Amino acid sequence: MEIWINPACSKCRSAVSLLDAEGAEYTVRRYLEDVPSPEEIRAVLDRLGLEPWDITRTQEAEAKELGLKDWPKDAGARERWITALTEHPKLIQRPIITAQDGSAVVARTDEAVRDALGR
């Protein structure tokens, strides 16, 4: 199990605290420092069953500067979104937990963290 976090994020700290309280074995990835490659983003998206725009923090200043609200959300634009997430990792929704069964969850709630633990 791996959790992608930004240590400054309260939701990330809460998820890590819950994993610790449950005695879970996991690896922490500080994705702002250890930026995921396009291949890793594609793999996580596949595990999540989501598209890149589904895990993009569109209210961030960088998103507004890039004009993400106006970008198409279709198969033709998918790689453009993945590139944006790679070049601007702050835009990646957090935390993301990759579960043991090969799936993943955006773990913004205690329930989502527990869901990942149960997989």
C-alpha positions as CSV (number, residue, x, y, z in Angstrom):
1,M,0.0,0.0,0.0
2,E,1.3,3.4,-0.9
3,I,-0.2,6.9,0.0
4,W,0.6,10.0,-2.1
5,I,0.6,12.9,0.3
6,N,1.4,16.6,0.7
7,P,2.5,16.9,4.3
8,A,1.0,20.4,4.5
9,C,-2.5,19.0,3.7
10,S,-4.7,18.3,6.7
11,K,-6.6,15.5,4.8
12,C,-3.3,13.8,4.1
13,R,-2.2,14.0,7.8
14,S,-5.5,12.7,8.9
15,A,-5.3,9.7,6.5
16,V,-1.7,8.9,7.7
17,S,-2.9,9.1,11.3
18,L,-5.7,6.7,10.6
19,L,-3.4,4.3,8.8
20,D,-1.1,4.4,11.7
21,A,-3.9,3.9,14.2
22,E,-5.0,0.8,12.2
23,G,-1.5,-0.6,12.2
24,A,-1.4,-0.5,8.4
25,E,1.9,-1.2,6.5
26,Y,2.3,1.5,3.9
27,T,4.8,3.6,2.0
28,V,4.6,7.4,1.9
29,R,5.2,9.2,-1.3
30,R,5.6,12.9,-1.1
31,Y,4.4,13.5,-4.6
32,L,5.4,17.2,-4.7
33,E,9.1,16.1,-4.2
34,D,8.9,12.7,-5.9
35,V,6.7,13.7,-8.9
36,P,4.8,10.9,-10.6
37,S,5.7,10.2,-14.2
38,P,3.0,10.2,-16.9
39,E,3.1,6.4,-16.8
40,E,2.5,6.4,-13.0
41,I,-0.3,8.9,-13.3
42,R,-1.9,6.7,-16.0
43,A,-1.5,3.6,-13.8
44,V,-3.1,5.4,-10.8
45,L,-6.0,6.6,-13.0
46,D,-6.6,3.0,-14.2
47,R,-6.5,1.8,-10.6
48,L,-8.9,4.6,-9.5
49,G,-11.2,4.1,-12.6
50,L,-11.1,7.9,-13.1
51,E,-9.9,10.4,-15.7
52,P,-7.2,13.0,-15.1
53,W,-9.7,15.8,-14.8
54,D,-11.4,13.9,-12.0
55,I,-8.3,14.1,-9.8
56,T,-7.3,17.7,-10.7
57,R,-7.6,20.4,-8.1
58,T,-9.1,23.0,-10.4
59,Q,-9.4,25.7,-7.8
60,E,-5.6,25.9,-7.4
61,A,-3.9,29.1,-8.7
62,E,-1.9,27.1,-11.1
63,A,-5.1,25.6,-12.6
64,K,-6.5,29.0,-13.1
65,E,-3.3,30.2,-14.7
66,L,-3.4,27.2,-17.1
67,G,-7.1,27.8,-17.8
68,L,-8.0,24.2,-17.0
69,K,-11.7,25.1,-16.7
70,D,-11.8,25.6,-20.4
71,W,-9.9,22.4,-21.4
72,P,-11.9,19.7,-23.0
73,K,-12.6,16.6,-20.9
74,D,-12.5,13.9,-23.5
75,A,-10.2,11.2,-24.8
76,G,-8.4,13.6,-27.1
77,A,-7.4,15.8,-24.3
78,R,-6.5,13.1,-21.8
79,E,-2.7,13.3,-22.4
80,R,-2.7,17.1,-22.1
81,W,-4.3,16.7,-18.6
82,I,-1.8,14.0,-17.6
83,T,1.1,16.3,-18.7
84,A,-0.4,19.1,-16.7
85,L,-0.5,16.9,-13.6
86,T,3.1,15.8,-14.1
87,E,4.4,19.3,-14.7
88,H,2.2,20.8,-11.9
89,P,1.9,18.0,-9.2
90,K,0.3,20.5,-6.8
91,L,-2.8,20.0,-9.0
92,I,-3.1,16.3,-8.1
93,Q,-6.0,15.6,-5.7
94,R,-4.7,14.2,-2.4
95,P,-4.3,11.9,-0.7
96,I,-4.4,8.9,-3.0
97,I,-4.0,5.4,-1.6
98,T,-3.1,2.5,-3.8
99,A,-4.6,-0.6,-2.1
100,Q,-3.3,-4.1,-1.9
101,D,-5.9,-5.5,-4.4
102,G,-4.6,-3.3,-7.2
103,S,-7.2,-0.6,-6.8
104,A,-6.8,2.9,-5.5
105,V,-8.9,5.5,-3.7
106,V,-8.8,9.3,-3.3
107,A,-8.8,9.1,0.5
108,R,-10.2,12.5,1.6
109,T,-12.4,10.9,4.2
110,D,-11.9,8.4,7.0
111,E,-14.4,6.1,5.2
112,A,-12.3,6.2,2.1
113,V,-9.2,5.3,4.1
114,R,-11.0,2.4,5.7
115,D,-12.2,1.3,2.3
116,A,-8.6,1.2,1.1
117,L,-7.6,-0.8,4.2
118,G,-10.3,-3.3,3.5
119,R,-9.2,-4.1,0.0
